[in-house]
Amino acid sequence: MTVFNSVTSRSEAAALIPEEVSRSIIKNVPAQGSTVLKMARRLPNMSRAQQRMPVLSALPLAYFVNEVPNTDPLTSVKQTTEVAWANKYLDVAEIAVIVPIPENVLDDVDYDIWGEVQPLIEDAIGKVVDDAILYGHSAPTVWPSDICTAAAAAGNAVALGTGADLYDDLLGEGGVVSCIEADGYFMTGSIAAMTMRAKFRALRDNDGVPIFSTSPQSTTNYQFDGAPVAFPRSGVFDATHALVIAGDFNQLVYSIRQDITYKMLTEAVITDNASPRTILYNLPQEDMVAMRVTFRMAWQVPNPINYLQPTAGSRYPFALLTP
């Protein structure tokens, strides 16, 4: 859905126009940013829109040399091998939004409204990034396949209830973590739906002792095999696709072409995407100001060949626990 006519009106900012109200603004939206990028590996900033990344695609082999006389001539000479690399690419995509506000609203609001809007926009950008990387929602065509799609295509999806219990589904033989290990990777972290916290708290050993919680009075740090579990509160996690996404996040790399930048617009018009385009707001004529926010980045999963899983189509550093 494309939106071009959104505007913060006086009625929508009424809560910020002072009467006898508290000086603190209560926020329901936690400043989460991007959960995925916090766990992924950041590469140096890019200097152009595309960057080539050579990825190992063929491993070398070594052979014994038979020095006994009158033996198979094929094993009595030194053999050759190859090492090969394939190209993967980091392709930059832009995320942007414009926030228009009438000047009269800004004058009457007794708060730094741009200061309030800025972190919320940054959270929104983080949510869009996570949504595209994890599920492919609204992802640009130049970006690689999303994690859920690629993990399922590699056979790295375990349905809830496959094993004897949830612990077995995650950590047992044939479980989520074993899928990652079978592909030659070690899990470094997981992202899980908020609803999974209750399921993890309910897990107990044979003596009835909770597995993940040492004390009901202390905060529980959820971990699988020593790797931390994140529970996004941004609303980005879609439990219809996966309940848990686990993997080697060192294999998810990203690079920033242009960090989040802000530009205040006063002499501009805002149009829709119709043909011909229609002017929705004429900023100087309607006494409006708009903040334009842009962010440009790229990401990739190199997924190089390894000795445990040499088949590219069956190798992926992430696995899913599906509903």
C-alpha angles and dihedrals in degrees: 000000000000120000125192105153101062115127135168101240130194091262092052091050093042091107089064096048103098124248117142094315137137117276092228122081113220112223126199094184111085117219096247105143113184116342092191096053091049089060099036128084116260119218125203114287116276122245096200140029095265133034126190118226118194109216125192108253104166127039124214122248129210130205140199117246115223108220096179110115121247094020132125106313091213091066097039094068130064113262130214134236138187137230117199139184130202126203124246121179138220106215118192121230127186127230116193144161138176123218112199120193129174114248091232089059091051091049093051098044112094093209138071093262093182089052088054094046097047100069091043091054090049089053090049090052090050090051092050091050093049092046092054097044097044101037108007093242109167088343117163115251092242092064121090124256113292119258097252093051095044094045092050091047089054091052093251099134126108120189119227108260095029093117132044091276142342092282089056092047090056107031107012130095107295090016130128096275093047089057089059092046093048088058091055101261138111118225114246099177149340139224117212140181115261089241089065092069091075091049091051092049089053094055111108136174125239090280093053094252114142111253099211102031123067095180133007088221095059132067113262118229103204115216137168113211089339095310118118124246120219123205109199115216094189092093091244098116110097109202091191088071100038139345093206130018111196131175154113100301090188084075092058105080130180138181132198120226095180125007121224107298131185129209126181113222122202104149102050145092128231118217137181125240096254123123108269094024120238122219108235100175130019100195102201094040094049095039094243136145125205132196114214115203123192135178128177125194145143135211138190143173106226093194095184122198118269137181096253096056114015094167108096096204092056096043124088131142095226135067135186139222101211129198 
